[in-house]
Amino acid sequence: MNRPPTGRVTGRVTVRAIAAEAGVSIATVSRVMNGHVQVAPETQETVRRAVERLGATAPPRRGAADGAVYVRCPYVLSDYFGSIVTSIAETLDLYHRKVILNAGESSQRTPAMLSALPQDPGIAGAILVLPPDPAEEIQALRAQAFPFVVVDSRLSLAPDVASVSAAHFAGARSLTAHLTALGHRRIGLIRGPADWLVSESRSIGHAAALAEIGVLPSPELVRTVDEPAVGMGYQAARELLDLPQRPTAIVAFNDKAALGAMRAAAERGLRVPQDLSVTGFDDSDISRSTTPTLTTVRQPLEEMGRMAVSLLVRLMARHTVDTLHVELATHLVVRDSTGPVPPG
């Protein structure tokens, strides 16, 4: 009688069965299952997919047990990004994970080398915050079965890429619906960067709220900024407010752009909200510091960071994750910068 094959993985699935399914040698399967780095990434992925097809437990990555987490956020860590990254770091500390932080605008000029992350035995996984990297690089990282989570992606992601974001469409719709309930119909929109997924989502939410009252969005009332900053919001609002028939309200991409819009209104002698209503997005510290205080949408920034870590931990442990795309609810915060449409 033949002896049963050695190297049983789980249930009836053996190393021999995995090798046959993947079309590689038993020795190669053994090296992959034990986390050796001498196996090419393509071969590792072939074995992992064979394991998944056979219903076995996926092999752990080298470093997954106690490796650090690489966090990339190539932006200034203030307001929006600072809240997310701080939450990520604090939550990883609860899991006793070290953090390798690549942050700041200067890091945008440095190649992220995402493809090299799976080859570093000291890194167990990664969290990428609004990554500027091309979609093909992110997908290539996923193809290597490396655990990572994207927070607020710039671009549309493949279904098998884990991500966490806020409900941008719903948040934008609630803002514009708030304005239409106040009687506004001619509403200016300051969009974010054209290549950001969130800009499209919020624009669609804005249009949906207008459609609910039978109003079509007017192209002349839309301005797109290259960067959602105070100066850009100021310039966009100037153009909107200098139209022959100016808007009675402005929906800005974020709180910074809204601050710029309020500045442009003040230069033209327009009172907020008596002559012009202005809204932001994010509920940053700025929204509570303006005069008047800013109506905005609160994003759960800290919870986005915590959720990203929770999802990553499950991926690093090779747990089954049924929901890879997590969208967290936003909340409309009504303050003093919005009011009824002015008469006349």
VEXVOTOR-419751 format. One record per residue (C-alpha): x, y, z; residue number from 1. Coordinates in steps of 0.001 Angstrom, whole numbers, always signed. Example, Ala and Ser with C-alpha at 12.3 -4.5 7.8 and 13.67 -1.06 7.14 Angstrom:
2
+---------+---------+---------+-----+
!       x !       y !       z ! num !
+---------+---------+---------+-----+
!  +12300 !   -4500 !   +7800 !   1 !
!  +13670 !   -1060 !   +7140 !   2 !
+---------+---------+---------+-----+
***
This chain:
344
+---------+---------+---------+-----+
!       x !       y !       z ! num !
+---------+---------+---------+-----+
!      +0 !      +0 !      +0 !   1 !
!   +1329 !   +3437 !    -913 !   2 !
!   +2153 !   +5781 !   +1953 !   3 !
!     +23 !   +8943 !   +2068 !   4 !
!   +1820 !  +12041 !    +794 !   5 !
!   +3499 !  +14199 !   +3392 !   6 !
!   +2970 !  +17922 !   +3945 !   7 !
!    -763 !  +17892 !   +4491 !   8 !
!   -2159 !  +21452 !   +4322 !   9 !
!   -5743 !  +21231 !   +5449 !  10 !
!   -8417 !  +18562 !   +5230 !  11 !
!   -7721 !  +16382 !   +2222 !  12 !
!   -5610 !  +18968 !    +420 !  13 !
!   -1936 !  +18025 !    +307 !  14 !
!   +1239 !  +19579 !    -967 !  15 !
!   +1192 !  +17019 !   -3766 !  16 !
!   -2325 !  +18085 !   -4784 !  17 !
!   -1372 !  +21762 !   -4741 !  18 !
!   +1724 !  +21067 !   -6821 !  19 !
!    -368 !  +19217 !   -9406 !  20 !
!   -2956 !  +22001 !   -9489 !  21 !
!    -305 !  +24726 !   -9866 !  22 !
!   +1916 !  +22790 !  -12267 !  23 !
!   +5032 !  +23165 !  -10103 !  24 !
!   +7165 !  +20828 !   -8031 !  25 !
!   +6369 !  +19700 !   -4497 !  26 !
!   +9566 !  +21401 !   -3336 !  27 !
!   +8402 !  +24719 !   -4804 !  28 !
!   +5049 !  +24434 !   -3036 !  29 !
!   +6860 !  +23662 !    +220 !  30 !
!   +9068 !  +26738 !    -133 !  31 !
!   +6059 !  +28962 !    -808 !  32 !
!   +4114 !  +27507 !   +2129 !  33 !
!   +7068 !  +28195 !   +4429 !  34 !
!   +7508 !  +31777 !   +3271 !  35 !
!  +10867 !  +31482 !   +1548 !  36 !
!  +11806 !  +34530 !    -548 !  37 !
!  +13789 !  +32536 !   -3117 !  38 !
!  +10601 !  +31835 !   -5091 !  39 !
!   +9671 !  +34238 !   -7894 !  40 !
!   +6580 !  +36388 !   -7144 !  41 !
!   +4782 !  +34979 !  -10202 !  42 !
!   +5316 !  +31435 !   -8960 !  43 !
!   +4196 !  +32376 !   -5453 !  44 !
!    +973 !  +33789 !   -6897 !  45 !
!    +427 !  +30650 !   -8994 !  46 !
!    +704 !  +28489 !   -5873 !  47 !
!   -1553 !  +30787 !   -3845 !  48 !
!   -4263 !  +30696 !   -6483 !  49 !
!   -4016 !  +26919 !   -6643 !  50 !
!   -4436 !  +26796 !   -2863 !  51 !
!   -7539 !  +28998 !   -3106 !  52 !
!   -9074 !  +26856 !   -5842 !  53 !
!   -8574 !  +23742 !   -3736 !  54 !
!  -10153 !  +25383 !    -682 !  55 !
!   -7031 !  +25178 !   +1471 !  56 !
!   -5583 !  +27807 !   +3794 !  57 !
!   -3432 !  +30318 !   +1950 !  58 !
!    +266 !  +30244 !   +2889 !  59 !
!   +1450 !  +33080 !   +5110 !  60 !
!   +3769 !  +35726 !   +3740 !  61 !
!   +7209 !  +36015 !   +5182 !  62 !
!   +7018 !  +38780 !   +7754 !  63 !
!   +3248 !  +38561 !   +8143 !  64 !
!   +3503 !  +37439 !  +11760 !  65 !
!   +5292 !  +40485 !  +13175 !  66 !
!   +6375 !  +42651 !  +10247 !  67 !
!   +5865 !  +46399 !  +10040 !  68 !
!   +3113 !  +48152 !   +8082 !  69 !
!   +4129 !  +50558 !   +5343 !  70 !
!   +1915 !  +53675 !   +5309 !  71 !
!   +2133 !  +55944 !   +2271 !  72 !
!    +501 !  +59391 !   +2362 !  73 !
!   +2348 !  +61754 !      +4 !  74 !
!    +656 !  +64912 !   +1294 !  75 !
!   +1119 !  +67434 !   +4091 !  76 !
!    -112 !  +65791 !   +7275 !  77 !
!   -2527 !  +68489 !   +8401 !  78 !
!   -6308 !  +68597 !   +8646 !  79 !
!   -7675 !  +65803 !   +6469 !  80 !
!   -4577 !  +63660 !   +5988 !  81 !
!   -3210 !  +64210 !   +9467 !  82 !
!   -6400 !  +62876 !  +11042 !  83 !
!   -6349 !  +59725 !   +8914 !  84 !
!   -2655 !  +58935 !   +9375 !  85 !
!   -2759 !  +59595 !  +13123 !  86 !
!   -5679 !  +57224 !  +13470 !  87 !
!   -3863 !  +54571 !  +11410 !  88 !
!    -725 !  +54845 !  +13554 !  89 !
!   -2632 !  +54740 !  +16848 !  90 !
!   -4662 !  +51714 !  +15763 !  91 !
!   -1595 !  +49831 !  +14504 !  92 !
!      +7 !  +50472 !  +17881 !  93 !
!   -2898 !  +48624 !  +19502 !  94 !
!   -1974 !  +45649 !  +17329 !  95 !
!   +1709 !  +46072 !  +18316 !  96 !
!   +2662 !  +46789 !  +14720 !  97 !
!   +5519 !  +49085 !  +13775 !  98 !
!   +4851 !  +51759 !  +11155 !  99 !
!   +7070 !  +52709 !   +8231 ! 100 !
!   +5730 !  +56112 !   +7191 ! 101 !
!   +6299 !  +57631 !   +3754 ! 102 !
!   +4572 !  +61005 !   +3924 ! 103 !
!   +4796 !  +64605 !   +2821 ! 104 !
!   +4548 !  +66261 !    -572 ! 105 !
!   +8233 !  +65566 !   -1241 ! 106 !
!   +7457 !  +61848 !   -1338 ! 107 !
!   +5376 !  +62435 !   -4490 ! 108 !
!   +8639 !  +63106 !   -6293 ! 109 !
!  +10129 !  +59871 !   -4995 ! 110 !
!   +9074 !  +56603 !   -6647 ! 111 !
!   +6928 !  +54632 !   -4226 ! 112 !
!   +8433 !  +51313 !   -5394 ! 113 !
!   +5213 !  +49538 !   -4535 ! 114 !
!   +6309 !  +46495 !   -6512 ! 115 !
!   +9249 !  +46011 !   -4133 ! 116 !
!   +7129 !  +45807 !    -980 ! 117 !
!   +6363 !  +42058 !   -1256 ! 118 !
!  +10084 !  +41314 !   -1438 ! 119 !
!  +10844 !  +43023 !   +1886 ! 120 !
!  +10657 !  +40382 !   +4646 ! 121 !
!  +10301 !  +43124 !   +7265 ! 122 !
!   +7037 !  +44490 !   +5827 ! 123 !
!   +3809 !  +42597 !   +6434 ! 124 !
!   +1350 !  +44888 !   +4641 ! 125 !
!    +600 !  +48434 !   +3547 ! 126 !
!   -1981 !  +51212 !   +3732 ! 127 !
!   -2004 !  +53680 !    +830 ! 128 !
!   -3790 !  +56986 !   +1467 ! 129 !
!   -5136 !  +58658 !   -1696 ! 130 !
!   -2261 !  +57100 !   -3660 ! 131 !
!   -1116 !  +59072 !   -6731 ! 132 !
!    +383 !  +55898 !   -8200 ! 133 !
!    -989 !  +54644 !  -11547 ! 134 !
!   -3774 !  +52072 !  -11345 ! 135 !
!   -1621 !  +49461 !  -13054 ! 136 !
!    +996 !  +49696 !  -10278 ! 137 !
!   -1648 !  +49151 !   -7620 ! 138 !
!   -3073 !  +46227 !   -9531 ! 139 !
!    +412 !  +44752 !  -10004 ! 140 !
!    +867 !  +44886 !   -6235 ! 141 !
!   -2406 !  +43037 !   -5780 ! 142 !
!   -1287 !  +40405 !   -8308 ! 143 !
!   +1566 !  +39512 !   -5951 ! 144 !
!    -945 !  +38640 !   -3203 ! 145 !
!    +537 !  +41336 !    -966 ! 146 !
!   -1910 !  +42558 !   +1731 ! 147 !
!   -2731 !  +46260 !   +1407 ! 148 !
!   -5651 !  +48654 !   +1759 ! 149 !
!   -6319 !  +51878 !    -149 ! 150 !
!   -7905 !  +54789 !   +1702 ! 151 !
!   -9905 !  +57201 !    -486 ! 152 !
!   -8639 !  +56085 !   -3864 ! 153 !
!   -8069 !  +58650 !   -6613 ! 154 !
!   -9060 !  +56149 !   -9290 ! 155 !
!  -11545 !  +53333 !   -9711 ! 156 !
!  -10151 !  +50143 !   -8215 ! 157 !
!  -10485 !  +46540 !   -9311 ! 158 !
!  -13011 !  +44492 !   -7314 ! 159 !
!  -10241 !  +42525 !   -5585 ! 160 !
!   -8424 !  +45580 !   -4196 ! 161 !
!   -9376 !  +46397 !    -600 ! 162 !
!  -10406 !  +49998 !     +40 ! 163 !
!  -12032 !  +52310 !   +2574 ! 164 !
!  -13728 !  +55591 !   +1713 ! 165 !
!  -16454 !  +57960 !   +2811 ! 166 !
!  -19888 !  +58092 !   +1179 ! 167 !
!  -19020 !  +61030 !   -1075 ! 168 !
!  -22068 !  +60732 !   -3321 ! 169 !
!  -24505 !  +60716 !    -399 ! 170 !
!  -22684 !  +63533 !   +1372 ! 171 !
!  -22719 !  +65792 !   -1684 ! 172 !
!  -26364 !  +65052 !   -2360 ! 173 !
!  -27300 !  +65994 !   +1209 ! 174 !
!  -25495 !  +69338 !    +885 ! 175 !
!  -27211 !  +70348 !   -2323 ! 176 !
!  -30578 !  +69057 !   -1070 ! 177 !
!  -30127 !  +71296 !   +1978 ! 178 !
!  -29652 !  +74278 !    -335 ! 179 !
!  -32584 !  +73439 !   -2597 ! 180 !
!  -34793 !  +73117 !    +490 ! 181 !
!  -33813 !  +76713 !   +1249 ! 182 !
!  -35051 !  +77748 !   -2184 ! 183 !
!  -31742 !  +77848 !   -4085 ! 184 !
!  -31850 !  +76816 !   -7723 ! 185 !
!  -28836 !  +78562 !   -9249 ! 186 !
!  -26032 !  +76809 !   -7374 ! 187 !
!  -22355 !  +77097 !   -8292 ! 188 !
!  -20151 !  +74009 !   -7973 ! 189 !
!  -16404 !  +74066 !   -7320 ! 190 !
!  -15210 !  +70579 !   -8282 ! 191 !
!  -12021 !  +68939 !   -7095 ! 192 !
!   -9227 !  +67740 !   -9402 ! 193 !
!  -10609 !  +66250 !  -12607 ! 194 !
!   -8691 !  +62981 !  -12218 ! 195 !
!   -9932 !  +62239 !   -8686 ! 196 !
!  -12687 !  +59660 !   -8309 ! 197 !
!  -14125 !  +61604 !   -5385 ! 198 !
!  -14658 !  +64666 !   -7608 ! 199 !
!  -16858 !  +62642 !   -9903 ! 200 !
!  -18773 !  +61053 !   -7024 ! 201 !
!  -19547 !  +64391 !   -5411 ! 202 !
!  -20513 !  +65959 !   -8742 ! 203 !
!  -22977 !  +63146 !   -9371 ! 204 !
!  -24397 !  +63575 !   -5870 ! 205 !
!  -24847 !  +67294 !   -6524 ! 206 !
!  -26592 !  +66601 !   -9839 ! 207 !
!  -28841 !  +63997 !   -8213 ! 208 !
!  -30124 !  +66500 !   -5656 ! 209 !
!  -30889 !  +69008 !   -8417 ! 210 !
!  -32644 !  +66341 !  -10465 ! 211 !
!  -34928 !  +65595 !   -7519 ! 212 !
!  -36443 !  +69082 !   -7908 ! 213 !
!  -36398 !  +69032 !  -11704 ! 214 !
!  -33321 !  +71232 !  -12219 ! 215 !
!  -30572 !  +70356 !  -14693 ! 216 !
!  -26974 !  +71262 !  -13735 ! 217 !
!  -25684 !  +74227 !  -15750 ! 218 !
!  -22131 !  +73855 !  -17155 ! 219 !
!  -21519 !  +77594 !  -16695 ! 220 !
!  -21952 !  +77140 !  -12945 ! 221 !
!  -19187 !  +74525 !  -12659 ! 222 !
!  -15487 !  +75211 !  -12066 ! 223 !
!  -12779 !  +72572 !  -11617 ! 224 !
!   -9688 !  +73226 !   -9517 ! 225 !
!   -6331 !  +71505 !   -9881 ! 226 !
!   -5853 !  +71489 !   -6118 ! 227 !
!   -8559 !  +71828 !   -3433 ! 228 !
!   -6855 !  +74732 !   -1660 ! 229 !
!   -7957 !  +78178 !    -460 ! 230 !
!   -6378 !  +80024 !   -3386 ! 231 !
!   -7930 !  +77760 !   -5987 ! 232 !
!  -11345 !  +78037 !   -4348 ! 233 !
!  -10986 !  +81810 !   -4292 ! 234 !
!  -10202 !  +81984 !   -8005 ! 235 !
!  -13028 !  +79622 !   -8964 ! 236 !
!  -15524 !  +81573 !   -6850 ! 237 !
!  -14413 !  +84862 !   -8412 ! 238 !
!  -15299 !  +83497 !  -11835 ! 239 !
!  -18682 !  +82263 !  -10633 ! 240 !
!  -19559 !  +85472 !   -8815 ! 241 !
!  -18580 !  +87615 !  -11806 ! 242 !
!  -21077 !  +85870 !  -14095 ! 243 !
!  -23852 !  +88150 !  -15478 ! 244 !
!  -26279 !  +86084 !  -13401 ! 245 !
!  -24303 !  +84938 !  -10384 ! 246 !
!  -25262 !  +81909 !   -8290 ! 247 !
!  -27142 !  +82341 !   -5033 ! 248 !
!  -25121 !  +79530 !   -3434 ! 249 !
!  -21752 !  +77833 !   -3925 ! 250 !
!  -20960 !  +74214 !   -3131 ! 251 !
!  -17189 !  +73944 !   -2663 ! 252 !
!  -15173 !  +70736 !   -2942 ! 253 !
!  -13834 !  +71046 !    +609 ! 254 !
!  -13661 !  +73456 !   +3524 ! 255 !
!  -10489 !  +75125 !   +2210 ! 256 !
!  -12068 !  +75878 !   -1154 ! 257 !
!  -15165 !  +77171 !    +685 ! 258 !
!  -12978 !  +79573 !   +2660 ! 259 !
!  -11644 !  +80905 !    -627 ! 260 !
!  -15215 !  +81333 !   -1885 ! 261 !
!  -16159 !  +83304 !   +1225 ! 262 !
!  -13162 !  +85573 !    +671 ! 263 !
!  -14210 !  +86209 !   -2934 ! 264 !
!  -17732 !  +87050 !   -1753 ! 265 !
!  -16449 !  +89509 !    +849 ! 266 !
!  -14396 !  +91341 !   -1795 ! 267 !
!  -17594 !  +91879 !   -3781 ! 268 !
!  -19544 !  +93141 !    -793 ! 269 !
!  -21676 !  +89991 !    -643 ! 270 !
!  -22835 !  +88881 !   +2786 ! 271 !
!  -22832 !  +85208 !   +3743 ! 272 !
!  -25483 !  +83852 !   +3984 ! 273 !
!  -27803 !  +86807 !   +3333 ! 274 !
!  -26599 !  +87328 !    -257 ! 275 !
!  -24733 !  +84066 !    -891 ! 276 !
!  -24793 !  +80674 !    +806 ! 277 !
!  -21532 !  +78696 !    +892 ! 278 !
!  -20886 !  +75056 !   +1820 ! 279 !
!  -17749 !  +72984 !   +2290 ! 280 !
!  -16889 !  +69341 !   +2840 ! 281 !
!  -14793 !  +67502 !   +5494 ! 282 !
!  -15791 !  +69357 !   +8694 ! 283 !
!  -12189 !  +70332 !   +9333 ! 284 !
!  -11089 !  +72860 !  +11964 ! 285 !
!  -11496 !  +75586 !   +9330 ! 286 !
!  -15251 !  +75042 !   +9213 ! 287 !
!  -15590 !  +76088 !  +12852 ! 288 !
!  -13195 !  +79033 !  +12545 ! 289 !
!  -14785 !  +80962 !   +9688 ! 290 !
!  -17164 !  +83887 !  +10142 ! 291 !
!  -19876 !  +82802 !   +9746 ! 292 !
!  -19208 !  +79195 !  +10643 ! 293 !
!  -19368 !  +76823 !   +7697 ! 294 !
!  -22097 !  +74390 !   +6713 ! 295 !
!  -20251 !  +71261 !   +5638 ! 296 !
!  -20232 !  +67454 !   +5554 ! 297 !
!  -18427 !  +65535 !   +8258 ! 298 !
!  -16267 !  +62691 !   +7033 ! 299 !
!  -15418 !  +59977 !   +9579 ! 300 !
!  -11676 !  +60443 !   +9064 ! 301 !
!  -10522 !  +58708 !  +12245 ! 302 !
!  -12879 !  +55799 !  +11612 ! 303 !
!  -11556 !  +55498 !   +8070 ! 304 !
!   -8078 !  +54989 !   +9518 ! 305 !
!   -9291 !  +52472 !  +12084 ! 306 !
!  -11299 !  +50565 !   +9482 ! 307 !
!   -8328 !  +50442 !   +7117 ! 308 !
!   -6180 !  +48863 !   +9837 ! 309 !
!   -8907 !  +46388 !  +10781 ! 310 !
!   -9279 !  +45310 !   +7167 ! 311 !
!   -5518 !  +45053 !   +6685 ! 312 !
!   -5072 !  +42906 !   +9790 ! 313 !
!   -7605 !  +40433 !   +8434 ! 314 !
!   -5884 !  +40372 !   +5059 ! 315 !
!   -2464 !  +39814 !   +6642 ! 316 !
!   -3897 !  +36910 !   +8634 ! 317 !
!   -5369 !  +35466 !   +5407 ! 318 !
!   -8894 !  +35568 !   +6783 ! 319 !
!  -11803 !  +35438 !   +4377 ! 320 !
!  -13005 !  +38977 !   +3664 ! 321 !
!  -16359 !  +39153 !   +1912 ! 322 !
!  -16521 !  +42957 !   +1710 ! 323 !
!  -13352 !  +44475 !    +282 ! 324 !
!  -14845 !  +47914 !    -465 ! 325 !
!  -16012 !  +49693 !   +2698 ! 326 !
!  -17899 !  +52979 !   +2431 ! 327 !
!  -18508 !  +54890 !   +5663 ! 328 !
!  -21472 !  +57196 !   +6170 ! 329 !
!  -21066 !  +60977 !   +6144 ! 330 !
!  -23106 !  +63513 !   +8112 ! 331 !
!  -24458 !  +66929 !   +7103 ! 332 !
!  -23466 !  +69650 !   +9589 ! 333 !
!  -25621 !  +72771 !   +9202 ! 334 !
!  -24063 !  +75973 !  +10532 ! 335 !
!  -24372 !  +79668 !   +9749 ! 336 !
!  -23032 !  +79971 !   +6180 ! 337 !
!  -26279 !  +78839 !   +4526 ! 338 !
!  -29657 !  +80542 !   +4498 ! 339 !
!  -32780 !  +81106 !   +2386 ! 340 !
!  -32353 !  +82217 !   -1206 ! 341 !
!  -32189 !  +86050 !   -1298 ! 342 !
!  -35278 !  +87776 !   -2649 ! 343 !
!  -35373 !  +89190 !   -6130 ! 344 !
+---------+---------+---------+-----+
***
